Amino acid sequence: MPNQGSGTGKGGKSFQERETAAKLRSKTMSELLLILDGKHPDEELNDVAFKKQVLLKLTGQILPRLNEHVGDNGEPIQHSIKVTFGS
């Protein structure tokens, strides 16, 4: 039986939910850029200490993690593929 609350009938998010989420992300990014550029209408949000707090909070999400570019112990990532054909 399909999920009746999703709007798609397949258990996923409805188009309206995705559209709303996209608008929210866009609005949040616009607000963050105003704060980081020191151009936010609310002067308290343009404070240097507040900017530092925002940057510290975002750092873990926006900077690549070390293990995304190197192996677990810092060594280069190595990929191997084993292919066998027939017997």
N, C-alpha and C positions, 0 to 999 in steps of 0.2 A: 504494500500500500504506500503510495507516494506521500511525502511530507506535505501536509496541507498548508502549513504556515509559511512556506518559503516563497511562494509566488511562481516558481518555475515548474513545480510538480516533480522535480527530480532530486529534491533535498538540498539544492544549492541556494545561493542568494539570488534574490530577484534583481532585475535590472534597476529598479528604483533604489534598492539598498546600495548597489555598486555605484550608481550615480551620486547618491548622497555621500558615500565614503570618499569618492573622488573630489567632490566639492569641499569636504572637510579637510582633506589633505592639502588641497590647493590654498584654502584660507589659512591653514596653519603655517604653511611654508611662506606665504606672503607676510604674515604677522612676524614670523621669525626673522625674515630678511629685514623688515623695518626695524626690529629691535637691534639686530647685529649691525645695521648701517647707522644706527643712532638717529633714525628718522621717525620713530613711533610717536604718535600724538600724545600718548601718556608719558610725560617726562620721567616718571619713576622707572619706567621700563628701559630708558636709554642710559641708565646708570651703569658705569663700568663694572661694578661688583655684580650687578644682575646679569650683564652680558657674560661674565665669567661663569656664573652658575648655569646659564643656558648652554654655553659651550661644553662645560663639563658633563652636563646631562646628555648632550647629543653625541659626544665623542664616541661612546661605545657603540652607537648605532651607525654612524656615518663613516668612521675610519675602518679600513680593512683590518681584519684580524690577522695576526702573524701566521696562524696555522692555515689560512686560506691561500697562502702563497708559498709556503714551505712545508716540509714534512713535520711530524710531531716533535722531533728533536732539533729542528732548525735546518735539517739537511734538504737538498733539492727533492722535489716530488718526482718519483719515478713511476712510470706506468708500464705495465706489461700485459700483453694480450697473448693468450695461447689459442692457436687455431689448429684444429685437426680436421682432415678430410678423409672420409671413407675408412676402411679398415685394411 
